[in-house]
Amino acid sequence: MAVPKRKTSKARRDKRRSSTWKLAVPGMVKCPKCGEYTLRHRVCKNCGTYLGKEVVTVEND
């Protein structure tokens, strides 16, 4: 059975567990019409536009 020859240092252990394995933040962009942050290549939920055209009619409460 394989056994480690030396103790793994805290720095090496923590480097392995660091943020390199965490997910990145999705690409958020501002809507050119209303300025609301949305995901890229999606219809804006606030104003209903995509590529400068109104695609969905949105009811404002």
N, CA, C and O atoms as a printed pandas DataFrame, in Angstrom:
     atom_number atom_name residue_name chain_id  residue_number  x_coord  y_coord  z_coord
0              1         N          MET        A               1    0.841   -1.187    0.000
1              2        CA          MET        A               1    0.000    0.000    0.000
2              3         C          MET        A               1    0.884    1.247    0.000
3              4         O          MET        A               1    1.862    1.313    0.744
4              5         N          ALA        A               2    0.545    2.232   -0.827
5              6        CA          ALA        A               2    1.347    3.449   -0.942
6              7         C          ALA        A               2    1.123    4.355    0.254
7              8         O          ALA        A               2   -0.011    4.633    0.644
8              9         N          VAL        A               3    2.230    4.810    0.827
9             10        CA          VAL        A               3    2.177    5.692    1.991
10            11         C          VAL        A               3    3.029    6.917    1.679
11            12         O          VAL        A               3    4.113    6.768    1.115
12            13         N          PRO        A               4    2.571    8.141    2.031
13            14        CA          PRO        A               4    3.386    9.332    1.776
14            15         C          PRO        A               4    4.717    9.269    2.535
15            16         O          PRO        A               4    4.762    8.901    3.709
16            17         N          LYS        A               5    5.798    9.638    1.839
17            18        CA          LYS        A               5    7.121    9.590    2.466
18            19         C          LYS        A               5    7.310   10.758    3.424
19            20         O          LYS        A               5    7.960   10.608    4.458
20            21         N          ARG        A               6    6.744   11.936    3.089
21            22        CA          ARG        A               6    6.872   13.119    3.942
22            23         C          ARG        A               6    5.505   13.772    4.133
23            24         O          ARG        A               6    4.578   13.563    3.351
24            25         N          LYS        A               7    5.409   14.564    5.189
25            26        CA          LYS        A               7    4.173   15.293    5.479
26            27         C          LYS        A               7    3.974   16.386    4.424
27            28         O          LYS        A               7    4.925   17.074    4.054
28            29         N          THR        A               8    2.756   16.543    3.949
29            30        CA          THR        A               8    2.437   17.619    3.019
30            31         C          THR        A               8    2.321   18.917    3.802
31            32         O          THR        A               8    1.568   19.004    4.772
32            33         N          SER        A               9    3.074   19.928    3.372
33            34        CA          SER        A               9    3.071   21.198    4.097
34            35         C          SER        A               9    1.721   21.900    3.952
35            36         O          SER        A               9    0.956   21.615    3.031
36            37         N          LYS        A              10    1.444   22.815    4.870
37            38        CA          LYS        A              10    0.175   23.560    4.833
38            39         C          LYS        A              10    0.078   24.403    3.568
39            40         O          LYS        A              10   -0.996   24.537    2.983
40            41         N          ALA        A              11    1.217   24.975    3.147
41            42        CA          ALA        A              11    1.204   25.815    1.945
42            43         C          ALA        A              11    0.866   24.989    0.713
43            44         O          ALA        A              11    0.071   25.416   -0.124
44            45         N          ARG        A              12    1.465   23.813    0.599
45            46        CA          ARG        A              12    1.200   22.956   -0.560
46            47         C          ARG        A              12   -0.235   22.444   -0.548
47            48         O          ARG        A              12   -0.901   22.388   -1.582
48            49         N          ARG        A              13   -0.699   22.070    0.651
49            50        CA          ARG        A              13   -2.079   21.595    0.793
50            51         C          ARG        A              13   -3.080   22.689    0.432
51            52         O          ARG        A              13   -4.037   22.444   -0.302
52            53         N          ASP        A              14   -2.853   23.908    0.956
53            54        CA          ASP        A              14   -3.780   25.010    0.716
54            55         C          ASP        A              14   -3.722   25.498   -0.736
55            56         O          ASP        A              14   -4.723   25.964   -1.281
56            57         N          LYS        A              15   -2.544   25.387   -1.353
57            58        CA          LYS        A              15   -2.427   25.751   -2.759
58            59         C          LYS        A              15   -3.295   24.821   -3.618
59            60         O          LYS        A              15   -3.913   25.255   -4.591
60            61         N          ARG        A              16   -3.330   23.570   -3.250
61            62        CA          ARG        A              16   -4.136   22.604   -3.975
62            63         C          ARG        A              16   -5.625   22.880   -3.787
63            64         O          ARG        A              16   -6.413   22.686   -4.713
64            65         N          ARG        A              17   -6.011   23.328   -2.607
65            66        CA          ARG        A              17   -7.423   23.598   -2.291
66            67         C          ARG        A              17   -7.843   25.027   -2.614
67            68         O          ARG        A              17   -8.957   25.433   -2.283
68            69         N          SER        A              18   -6.980   25.780   -3.247
69            70        CA          SER        A              18   -7.237   27.210   -3.443
70            71         C          SER        A              18   -8.351   27.454   -4.450
71            72         O          SER        A              18   -9.033   26.524   -4.880
72            73         N          SER        A              19   -8.522   28.694   -4.812
73            74        CA          SER        A              19   -9.620   29.116   -5.675
74            75         C          SER        A              19   -9.438   28.691   -7.125
75            76         O          SER        A              19  -10.285   29.014   -7.958
76            77         N          THR        A              20   -8.372   27.985   -7.456
77            78        CA          THR        A              20   -8.186   27.563   -8.842
78            79         C          THR        A              20   -9.252   26.571   -9.268
79            80         O          THR        A              20   -9.495   26.400  -10.463
80            81         N          TRP        A              21   -9.895   25.912   -8.307
81            82        CA          TRP        A              21  -10.908   24.914   -8.623
82            83         C          TRP        A              21  -12.322   25.480   -8.545
83            84         O          TRP        A              21  -13.281   24.782   -8.872
84            85         N          LYS        A              22  -12.466   26.719   -8.121
85            86        CA          LYS        A              22  -13.802   27.290   -7.960
86            87         C          LYS        A              22  -14.335   27.802   -9.293
87            88         O          LYS        A              22  -13.563   28.123  -10.197
88            89         N          LEU        A              23  -15.651   27.877   -9.409
89            90        CA          LEU        A              23  -16.282   28.347  -10.634
90            91         C          LEU        A              23  -16.089   29.840  -10.811
91            92         O          LEU        A              23  -15.993   30.586   -9.836
92            93         N          ALA        A              24  -16.034   30.263  -12.044
93            94        CA          ALA        A              24  -15.884   31.686  -12.351
94            95         C          ALA        A              24  -17.264   32.340  -12.413
95            96         O          ALA        A              24  -18.280   31.669  -12.595
96            97         N          VAL        A              25  -17.276   33.650  -12.259
97            98        CA          VAL        A              25  -18.520   34.410  -12.333
98            99         C          VAL        A              25  -18.974   34.432  -13.793
99           100         O          VAL        A              25  -18.148   34.640  -14.681
100          101         N          PRO        A              26  -20.264   34.224  -14.063
101          102        CA          PRO        A              26  -20.717   34.249  -15.456
102          103         C          PRO        A              26  -20.571   35.648  -16.059
103          104         O          PRO        A              26  -20.589   36.648  -15.341
104          105         N          GLY        A              27  -20.427   35.704  -17.374
105          106        CA          GLY        A              27  -20.221   36.974  -18.055
106          107         C          GLY        A              27  -21.472   37.834  -18.018
107          108         O          GLY        A              27  -22.453   37.534  -18.700
108          109         N          MET        A              28  -21.447   38.893  -17.234
109          110        CA          MET        A              28  -22.583   39.791  -17.127
110          111         C          MET        A              28  -22.275   41.052  -17.931
111          112         O          MET        A              28  -21.166   41.583  -17.874
112          113         N          VAL        A              29  -23.274   41.523  -18.681
113          114        CA          VAL        A              29  -23.132   42.741  -19.471
114          115         C          VAL        A              29  -24.316   43.661  -19.182
115          116         O          VAL        A              29  -25.379   43.211  -18.756
116          117         N          LYS        A              30  -24.114   44.952  -19.420
117          118        CA          LYS        A              30  -25.203   45.913  -19.232
118          119         C          LYS        A              30  -26.066   45.959  -20.484
119          120         O          LYS        A              30  -25.563   45.946  -21.607
120          121         N          CYS        A              31  -27.361   46.013  -20.268
121          122        CA          CYS        A              31  -28.299   46.159  -21.381
122          123         C          CYS        A              31  -28.108   47.559  -21.970
123          124         O          CYS        A              31  -28.084   48.537  -21.223
124          125         N          PRO        A              32  -27.972   47.671  -23.294
125          126        CA          PRO        A              32  -27.756   48.999  -23.878
126          127         C          PRO        A              32  -28.965   49.918  -23.750
127          128         O          PRO        A              32  -28.808   51.139  -23.791
128          129         N          LYS        A              33  -30.165   49.365  -23.597
129          130        CA          LYS        A              33  -31.370   50.182  -23.517
130          131         C          LYS        A              33  -31.660   50.657  -22.102
131          132         O          LYS        A              33  -31.872   51.848  -21.877
132          133         N          CYS        A              34  -31.670   49.716  -21.131
133          134        CA          CYS        A              34  -32.087   50.091  -19.775
134          135         C          CYS        A              34  -30.938   50.099  -18.764
135          136         O          CYS        A              34  -31.095   50.657  -17.678
136          137         N          GLY        A              35  -29.782   49.493  -19.090
137          138        CA          GLY        A              35  -28.644   49.504  -18.189
138          139         C          GLY        A              35  -28.661   48.406  -17.136
139          140         O          GLY        A              35  -27.794   48.376  -16.264
140          141         N          GLU        A              36  -29.626   47.511  -17.204
141          142        CA          GLU        A              36  -29.726   46.392  -16.259
142          143         C          GLU        A              36  -28.676   45.340  -16.627
143          144         O          GLU        A              36  -28.426   45.097  -17.807
144          145         N          TYR        A              37  -28.056   44.708  -15.604
145          146        CA          TYR        A              37  -27.100   43.644  -15.863
146          147         C          TYR        A              37  -27.834   42.357  -16.229
147          148         O          TYR        A              37  -28.759   41.946  -15.528
148          149         N          THR        A              38  -27.418   41.719  -17.333
149          150        CA          THR        A              38  -28.018   40.465  -17.786
150          151         C          THR        A              38  -26.906   39.532  -18.243
151          152         O          THR        A              38  -25.765   39.959  -18.425
152          153         N          LEU        A              39  -27.238   38.259  -18.428
153          154        CA          LEU        A              39  -26.289   37.319  -19.007
154          155         C          LEU        A              39  -26.137   37.608  -20.493
155          156         O          LEU        A              39  -27.054   38.123  -21.132
156          157         N          ARG        A              40  -24.968   37.272  -21.040
157          158        CA          ARG        A              40  -24.702   37.535  -22.454
158          159         C          ARG        A              40  -25.591   36.664  -23.329
159          160         O          ARG        A              40  -25.928   35.540  -22.955
160          161         N          HIS        A              41  -25.965   37.170  -24.471
161          162        CA          HIS        A              41  -26.755   36.466  -25.478
162          163         C          HIS        A              41  -28.116   36.020  -24.950
163          164         O          HIS        A              41  -28.621   34.971  -25.350
164          165         N          ARG        A              42  -28.708   36.805  -24.060
165          166        CA          ARG        A              42  -30.034   36.508  -23.520
166          167         C          ARG        A              42  -30.910   37.752  -23.655
167          168         O          ARG        A              42  -30.405   38.870  -23.753
168          169         N          VAL        A              43  -32.212   37.547  -23.659
169          170        CA          VAL        A              43  -33.157   38.664  -23.689
170          171         C          VAL        A              43  -33.124   39.337  -22.322
171          172         O          VAL        A              43  -33.085   38.662  -21.294
172          173         N          CYS        A              44  -33.141   40.665  -22.310
173          174        CA          CYS        A              44  -33.145   41.421  -21.057
174          175         C          CYS        A              44  -34.479   41.206  -20.352
175          176         O          CYS        A              44  -35.536   41.402  -20.952
176          177         N          LYS        A              45  -34.437   40.808  -19.090
177          178        CA          LYS        A              45  -35.667   40.559  -18.336
178          179         C          LYS        A              45  -36.362   41.852  -17.940
179          180         O          LYS        A              45  -37.567   41.863  -17.686
180          181         N          ASN        A              46  -35.603   42.940  -17.888
181          182        CA          ASN        A              46  -36.168   44.202  -17.441
182          183         C          ASN        A              46  -36.956   44.898  -18.563
183          184         O          ASN        A              46  -38.073   45.363  -18.340
184          185         N          CYS        A              47  -36.374   44.967  -19.763
185          186        CA          CYS        A              47  -37.046   45.698  -20.845
186          187         C          CYS        A              47  -37.472   44.806  -22.011
187          188         O          CYS        A              47  -38.237   45.255  -22.864
188          189         N          GLY        A              48  -37.003   43.557  -22.077
189          190        CA          GLY        A              48  -37.439   42.627  -23.112
190          191         C          GLY        A              48  -36.791   42.814  -24.467
191          192         O          GLY        A              48  -37.354   42.390  -25.476
192          193         N          THR        A              49  -35.617   43.441  -24.519
193          194        CA          THR        A              49  -34.949   43.655  -25.800
194          195         C          THR        A              49  -33.769   42.708  -25.971
195          196         O          THR        A              49  -33.183   42.232  -24.999
196          197         N          TYR        A              50  -33.434   42.445  -27.237
197          198        CA          TYR        A              50  -32.252   41.665  -27.589
198          199         C          TYR        A              50  -31.728   42.198  -28.910
199          200         O          TYR        A              50  -32.471   42.288  -29.887
200          201         N          LEU        A              51  -30.459   42.548  -28.941
201          202        CA          LEU        A              51  -29.803   43.130  -30.125
202          203         C          LEU        A              51  -30.519   44.382  -30.624
203          204         O          LEU        A              51  -30.615   44.612  -31.830
204          205         N          GLY        A              52  -31.017   45.182  -29.696
205          206        CA          GLY        A              52  -31.648   46.446  -30.038
206          207         C          GLY        A              52  -33.087   46.348  -30.492
207          208         O          GLY        A              52  -33.691   47.366  -30.832
208          209         N          LYS        A              53  -33.657   45.149  -30.507
209          210        CA          LYS        A              53  -35.049   44.967  -30.921
210          211         C          LYS        A              53  -35.877   44.465  -29.752
211          212         O          LYS        A              53  -35.395   43.681  -28.934
212          213         N          GLU        A              54  -37.128   44.916  -29.672
213          214        CA          GLU        A              54  -38.017   44.430  -28.612
214          215         C          GLU        A              54  -38.518   43.050  -29.006
215          216         O          GLU        A              54  -39.224   42.898  -30.003
216          217         N          VAL        A              55  -38.152   42.050  -28.222
217          218        CA          VAL        A              55  -38.501   40.670  -28.517
218          219         C          VAL        A              55  -39.677   40.209  -27.659
219          220         O          VAL        A              55  -40.554   39.488  -28.133
220          221         N          VAL        A              56  -39.689   40.627  -26.400
221          222        CA          VAL        A              56  -40.714   40.205  -25.446
222          223         C          VAL        A              56  -41.358   41.452  -24.857
223          224         O          VAL        A              56  -40.662   42.402  -24.500
224          225         N          THR        A              57  -42.679   41.453  -24.754
225          226        CA          THR        A              57  -43.343   42.568  -24.068
226          227         C          THR        A              57  -43.339   42.284  -22.570
227          228         O          THR        A              57  -43.752   41.212  -22.127
228          229         N          VAL        A              58  -42.868   43.256  -21.804
229          230        CA          VAL        A              58  -42.713   43.102  -20.374
230          231         C          VAL        A              58  -43.738   43.990  -19.674
231          232         O          VAL        A              58  -43.865   45.175  -19.981
232          233         N          GLU        A              59  -44.462   43.403  -18.734
233          234        CA          GLU        A              59  -45.414   44.179  -17.942
234          235         C          GLU        A              59  -44.706   44.738  -16.722
235          236         O          GLU        A              59  -44.123   43.984  -15.943
236          237         N          ASN        A              60  -44.750   46.050  -16.548
237          238        CA          ASN        A              60  -44.127   46.688  -15.389
238          239         C          ASN        A              60  -45.154   46.772  -14.255
239          240         O          ASN        A              60  -46.262   47.278  -14.439
240          241         N          ASP        A              61  -44.767   46.271  -13.087
241          242        CA          ASP        A              61  -45.659   46.317  -11.923
242          243         C          ASP        A              61  -45.526   47.586  -11.145
243          244         O          ASP        A              61  -46.213   47.769  -10.139
